[in-house]
Amino acid sequence: MKGLSELGSTLTGVSQGLVTAMQQLRIHRAMCQHWGFEKLSVRLDANVAALGHSLDALLIAVLTAEHTPDLQGLGRINVGQTVEEIFQSERRMATDLRDLTVSVQRILPASEALARRALEDLVLLLTTQVVTFDQSLELIRQMGIQNFLATRA
């Protein structure tokens, strides 16, 4: 049982990171919506939903490890003040969470197929998010923020 408890605690740590990322995305989504950037708001909402599906899969793995998830210990939320800062903040959050997930994958026993699949899917999702935020930041650099907002927000 000790191994299951350690596994559950490790997976709960990733789950806490996911909840933190979702809360930050929700704040940024609301800001973009308030500023009238509907396309960005919808895009961030899709990211929240995707992370929510990953969280569900991870929580099932935690429960399968006979561990009660504790999602009270959330991490630091970094709220951007501009669209560019929002993208930078979200990129950092996705990168940090991806790095944590990869480190957990390395110590995960091969026998934990359910948890391994949930973590693999999460790494893929986070990598996609990092690339998307990188692309948006590059477009801002090339086009300028005003043109970006006029055409992409």
N, C-alpha and C positions, 0 to 999 in steps of 0.2 A: 504493500500500500504506500510506502514512503515514496517510491518512484512515481506513482500516479500523482501523489500530492505535489511533488516537485514539478512534474510536467504541467499540472493544472496551474500552479503558481506562475510558471514561465509563460504559458499561454494567456493567463489573465493579464500579465504585463503588456503583452502585445494588444490585447483587447482594450486595455486602458488607453494605449496610444491611439487606437482606432477611434475611441469615443472622443478623445481630445481633438483629433483631426476633424472629426465630424462637427464638433461644436465650433471650431474655428471656421470651417467652411460655411456653417449656418450664419455666423456673424457676417462674413464677407458676402454671402449671398444676399442677406438683408440690406447691406450697405449698397451693393450694386443695384438692387431693386429700388431702393430709396433714391439713388442718383439718376434713375431712369435708364439704366443699362440692362435692358431686359434680356438680351442675348447672353450676356455674361452671367446674369442671375440664373437663367435656365441651365447654362453649362455647369455652374457651381452646384446647382440642385442635382444634376445628374451625377456629379462626383459624390455628393452626400448619399444618394441612393445606392451607388455602387459600393461605397464603403460600408453602408448598412448591411448589404448582402454578405459582404466579407465578414463583418462582425457576427452576423447570425451563424455562419458556418464555423467560425472560430469558437463561439460560445457552445455550440453543439459538441465540438471537440473537447472543450474544457469540461463540460458535463459528462461526456463519455469517460474522461479521466477521473471521474468521481470526485470532482472538485467543485466547490461552490464559487462562482465568479464574484469577485469584488471589484466593482467599477467606480469606487469612491475616490480613488487616488488618481485624479486626472493630472495631466502635465500642464505645462505653461502654454497659454494661448497667446499668439503674437498677431495682433490686429494691425493690418496695413491701413494707412491713411489715404492712399491714392490707389488707383487701379494697378499701377506698376508695383507698388509696395505689396498689394494683395497677392499678385502673382509671385513675387519673390518670397513672401511669407508662406504661401501654399506650397511652393516648390521645396522650400526648406523643410516644412513639415512632412511632405511626402518622402523626401530623401531620408530624413532621420528615421521615419517609421519603416521605410524599406530596409535601411541598414540594420535596424533592430530585428526585423523579421528574418533577414538573412542570417544574422547571428544565432537566432533561436533555431532556425532550420539546421544549422551545423551541429547543434547538440541534441537534436531530436532523435530519439531511437528510430531505427528503420521500421520497427514493428508498428509505429503509430501512423498508419496510413491515412486515417481521417484528418488528423492534425497536419500531417505533411501536405496533403492536398489543399487544405485551407490556406496554409502558409504559401504554397507555390502560387496559388491563384492570387493571393494578396500581393506578392512580390510583382507579379505580372501587371496587376492593376496599378500599383504605385509607380512602377516604371513607366507605364503609359501616361500617368498623370504628370510625372516629372518631365517627360518629353514634351507633352502638350504645353506645360507652363514655360518651358524653355523656348518653344516655338513662338509663343505669344510675346515673350520678352524680346526675342530677336526681331519680331515684327515691329514692336514698339521702337526698338533701336533704329530700324531701317526707315520706318514710315513717320516716326514721331508720334507722340501720344495723341495729339488732336486727330490726325488722320486715322490712327488705329481706332479710337473711340467712335469716330464718324462712320467707319466701315464695318467694325467688328463687334461693337457693343450694343 
